[in-house]
Amino acid sequence: MSEYGATVAWHLKPNTPFDYESFNRDHEWTLSGGEVVQASASPDFFGQHNRVNPDEAVVAATSSCHMLTFLAIAAKRGIKVLSYIDRPSGTVEKNSDGRVAITSITLRPKVVFEDADLDGPALQKLHDSAHRNCFVANSLKSEVIIEPD
C-alpha cells in the first residue's frame, strides 16, 4: 500500500471582498517532494487560464498513469518503446445525476516502437491491459476512451 499527500493552500488577501463572482481562485499545490504547482479554477469557473486547474489535472493524471502502465507492460514483454505522446481531453458536463462532472476522458496515444511492428489488435491489447491496470482510471467514475493513433 502507498499513501500520497499534498498541501493545497489558498488565502484571501486583506481588505478584499469575498463574493462568488470575484474572489480570487488562485492557489498552490505543494506536493510531498516539494514541487509547487500554481493552480486555479477552470476559466469556466472564474479561474486563470495560465494555471493548472483540477479538471485538466485529472485528465493529465489519467493519461500519465495509462502511459506509465503501458510502458511498464511493454518493458516486461521486451517491447522497446521509443516515444509515447498523448493529447488527452476531458469532457465536463452534467452527469446522469444532474451534477457537473468529468464524464469522459479520451486518450489519444501515439506510440513509436524500436523494432516491433504491432498491428491494430496487438496494440489495442497492450492499451487494454494498461487501462485495466491503471489505478487512476480504476478510481474514476468517468468513462475512459482510448483511441490509439
TAHUCOR-V932697 format. One record per pair of residues at least 6 apart in sequence whose ideal C-beta (glycine too) atoms are under 6 Angstrom apart, sorted by the first residue. I is the first residue (numbers start at 1). J is the second residue. Records with the same first field share a line. If there is no record, write none. Layout:
I=J / J
This chain:
5=32
6=29 / 31
7=30
8=29
9=28
10=27
12=18
25=40 / 41 / 46 / 47
26=40
27=39
28=36
29=37 / 39
30=36
37=52
38=51
39=51 / 52
40=47 / 48 / 51 / 53
41=47 / 53
42=53 / 55
43=49
47=53
55=92
58=102
59=88 / 90 / 105
61=136
62=105 / 136 / 137
63=86 / 88 / 107
65=134 / 136
66=107 / 130 / 134
67=84
69=130 / 133 / 134
70=130
71=81
73=129 / 130
74=81
79=116
80=114
81=113
82=112 / 114
83=112
84=111
85=110
86=107 / 108 / 109
87=108
88=107
89=106
90=102 / 105
91=103 / 104
92=102
93=103
94=100
95=101 / 103
102=142
103=142
104=142 / 143
105=142 / 144
106=145
107=146
108=147
109=148
110=149
123=148
127=146 / 148
131=137
137=144
